[in-house]
Structures are given as structure tokens and as C-alpha cells.
Amino acid sequence: MMDGTSDLFWPAMLFTLLAIMVAAVFMGRNKAPAPSKCSHQTSAAAVEERAGPDLGVSSQYHRNHQKDTSQQDIQLQSNAKSLEAKDETIKHGKDSNSDNVEKASESDSPVHSSIGREEDSSKSGIRNALKDYAQSPDAEKKPLRYMAGMLRTCQLEKMMTKEDLEEEQRVQREQLAAIFQLLKEKQDTFVLWMNLSEQFHSKIVIISALILSPLGTTSKYETEKPIYPTEREVNITPIPVLYKNNFTKLPVWDFEDVYLRSNEARRPTCPESLQNKEDPKFKEATLPDIQLWLYKGLLNITEWNRLAHFNNPFGFMEYKYNEVKGAVDLIPKPKFPILLPVPESSKDGCIRCAVVASGGILNNSKMGKEIDSHDYVFRVNGAVIQGYEEDVGNRTSVYVHTAFSLYSSILTLKQYGFHNIPQDEDIKYVMIPEGLRDFEWIQGLLQGKEANGSFKGVRPLKFFNGNFNESRFYVLHPDFLRYIRNRFMPSKQMQGKYWAMYRPTNGAFALFLAIHTCDIVDAYGFITEDHHKYSNYYYEKLKRTSVIFFINHDYGLEIKTWKKLHDSGIIRLFQRH
């Protein structure tokens, strides 16, 4: 008898436990959800666990910065312990960001409506988390996954139906968008963008300029593209447009000095190559593998979101993705990424280049033969040659220009004999994309049609007189232009209200392009300390004008830079004494 009862005891106990569990689940469904534990008491460890991987940062970054992350987690744990003590202070705080967040959370408008169907502690937790994030003096240093984890913690601890969850996700995206818009008031040092595309459904993806900065120095990049998230890794859309008038001086981002690097960079064999120069400052500043060219395949949304932080011609600030993307996708990848091959006649493997600007110092200089004796000759803008061969030579290997400089030079310099741009055999045309009008020009040029926008009605192709060949057409990459400005020509004008107007001259960009593509560089017609002795341009023989120091260039800086490069043996600058 005892044995029979024992045989039935455990099945009966299991059935009883199962019945209790079913009853508990049934009662839980009909009972109001318990108050969420999502609040400031949520530990940093729990937040980190629920946040999952930081979608914006590469695995390489995690490996390289595990130590920093551990220190951040310790700080977050300390912050979590002190949040309760700070609560009263936050409620009465005067911080403008905190006040704005509070107002956004309590607004009656649909955009700022409550999360979920009823007021509960999860809504309070989200609001308080955002308040603390804005209130904290080191908010910029907190990893983005901290906020993502806080929000997910609040979501996971709520009991809700599928319909409730979908509604919460929709309202949550709207509310966070409004709050993050307010937090952008700190954008001089910290920018946070929220991707709100409905295609993400339950995913909340944070894309931030801040995630690029930990990637660190440019020395990490040995391939053509930096290690950024790709569209395959995370769904992203273009960031909201940034406007120049929102900044009183040049905004400097944490990734300001991050540039694309090329695995097709030239490897010189010349013993006198500029890459072998011993000048420590020049050596430290120079990136021999900087990406020179912009072409199809180098501008996806990830790259756009990086470059959209920089004003033109150093990036795409104030522009829209589709306005530029269409033109860039027409630019073919250079068939010959190495701009200038070593001449067959070169016995030492060196490439010797002359860069000819239009300074009046060349007037009656008799430098024509010397200029033409180089392997390659660079010219810019209104490269007037006819009638001035004795002073400036007659060969052109590389013609550097913008859409405006090409177009305006032909219109205004006819009186000096400039009717066409240089059209030597095998000439390379290098374009500086200084603004949106240049991409409009490129689109018309490569499609063989009239351009739109600033050059509406103009057919760019006609200016090449049938000598245009896509395989000899190059467009400089904004990273290369910004690299030249940042590392070699950082003007004081960048710190004033006219910061967005400053950029180096076309001649300066051409000279640094030669420095990066030639071994030995001689510069002619560039501004010098005694510029007042000469006319503005070498072709002004009857009417002489003086150099005007316009605000869009820093001629004083250029005078010092050319002299410094000359004295260091980087270039040989033509001067007259």
C-alpha cells in the first residue's frame, strides 16, 4: 500500500505545481501590470547587458578600447548609485537642457505624448534617464549604448500586448526625436542623431557623429575605406542637414582629422622623393596614402554622414544627399589612379614637376624653358600661354580647376588671348569640387548635357573642344582638401564669424597635389613677400593691378607656407631678388 501511494505522489505533486503555474499566469493577465523597476536604480551592468552591441562601432574599436569601456562602466556604476541622491536636485535644477527635456516629455502634443497607454514608472524612467543624461557634466563621455540600454530596460520590463508594444515603439520614436532635437543644443561638442525610419519597426538605431571619434588617428587605416559601419551592417539614413550659420566659428569634430586612405598610393623609388625628406614637421603631417580622388563607390550614406559635418569644399554641409550622390555616381574610378607615371627617360626613377600659378612675379622672368624642361607641368585657372611662352612655357600636363574658374576665365580673359583651356595630348584634368555647382557641372559634363542650377543652359563639354576623355578626368576628394587645410594651411580666419568663407587657393591645392604625386617640385608664380613689386597677374602688361587680400583666402599664410616649404627643401620656390 505504501509503495502504491508513493508511486502516485510525485505525479500528483507535479500536476499540482503545473496547475498553480497556469493559475498564476491567468491571474497575471487580468491583473494590472506591476510597477516597472525601470528607474534610476537600474544598474549600469543591467543597462549594458540589455543594450547589446553598439551598432555604430566596429568590432575593431571594441577590441582596441576594452580598457576605456571598463573605466566607463565603473563610472556608470558610480553614477547609478548617486542617481537617487541627485533626484531632488534634478527636479529643481536650472539646467536649460534638463528643462527642455522635461517640457518635451510633458507636452500634450502628439509628438510628445506619453509612452504606452497609461502613466507608469517606465515613462518616468525614460524621462529621468534623459534628464540625467543631459544634466550630467560628462554626458559627452558616456557611451551611446548607455542610453540605448536604459531605454531597452524600460521596454523589456513592461507587460504589454503586441498592439501595445507596437504603439509604444511608434510613440517612443517620435518622443525621442523631439528630445534629441533639443539635446542638439550642445552640438558644438556633442552631436546625437536618431534614425526614425519606420522600416526599423522594433529596432531603435542611434547613428551618431560621436561614434566615429573613438576610431582615433588616421594611422589605423591602411585600406581605401575607413572601418565605418556599412549599410549592410546597420540601416541608416542621411543625418539632418547642418547649416553654417549655426556655428560662430569652424566646428571641430572629434573625427576632424580622420581621412580616407588608399591602398593604391604611389610608392616612389626616387632617392630624392618628398617622402624621404627628413623635416620632422612635414613628415609628421604628411599622409602619403591619403585618398586623392572622389568617384563612384566612395560615397555611401555612412560616408555622407561623416562628410556632411564639414563645409564645402571640405565636405557636404548644407547639401542634400541626393543632390551630390547622383553626380558622384557618374564619376568613373580612375583607370590610372597614379596620376603621373615615372617617365621612361628618367634614369633615377624620379618625377620632376613644375607648378605654375599666375602671379605677376613671372612677368618678364624668362622662366619658360626651365618650366617646360620638367617631366610634367601643372597649371591652374586662367592659364594664359599664348604670347607669354618665354615667361611661362607652353606645356601643360595637369590642368587644375573648379567649374567657376574654368568658365569665368574663358569669359574674362579673352583680351589676354585665353580662348580655350589647355588641351595638350594626354593632358589630365583635375577638378576641385568647391561647391554644389561643381557637382551640377560634373553631371552635365559626364552626361553630355546642359548643366542645371548655377550653370543652367551651359554645356560643360563644349569647353573641352572634343578633347575630353573620362579616363583622364579626376575629381579631388573632400578629405584631401580638408587634410591640406587642417595640416598645412590652418588659417586664423577659421576661428572667426567668416570661417566658412576661407579655403586655400586653387594654386595651393594644385601645389600640394604635386607634392603628393611628384618627387621633385618647383613652384612658379606663387605669391612671395615682395609681391607688391609685381602686378597681380603675369599677363597684365598694359594694365597693372595689385594683389587684393580677399577674405576667402589667407595670402599672408600662403606667403609664409611657401617660404617655409622652400627653406625646408620640400619645394623650390621661384623668387626674384
Secondary structure, DSSP 4 states (H G I P E B T S, - for coil): -HHHHHHHHHHHHHHHHHHHHHHHHHHHHHSPPPPP--STTS-HHHHHHHH-S-TTS-HHHHHHTHHHHHHHHHHHHHHHHHHHHHHHHHHT---HHHHHHHHHHH--SGGGPPSSSS--HHHHHHHHHHHHHHHSTTGGGS-HHHHHHHHHHHHHT----HHHHHHHHHHHHHHHHHHHHHHGGGTTT---EEE--GGGTT--EEE-GGGGGGG--GGG--SSS-S---TTTS---PPPPP-GGG-SS----TTTT---B-TT------TT-GGG---HHHHHH--TTB--B--TTS--HHHHHHHTTS-TTSS-TT--HHHHHHHHTTSPPPSSSSSSPPPTT-SSS--EEEEE--BGGGTT---HHHHHTSSEEEEESS---TT-HHHH-S--SEEEE-HHHHHHHHHH-GGGT--S----TT-EEEE---SHHHHHHHHHHHHTS-B-GGGBT--GGGGGTT---GGGEEEB-HHHHHHHHHHH---GGGGSTTGGG----HHHHHHHHHHHH-SEEEEES---TTGGGS-SBTT-SSS-------TTS-HHHHHHHHHHHHHTTSSEE----
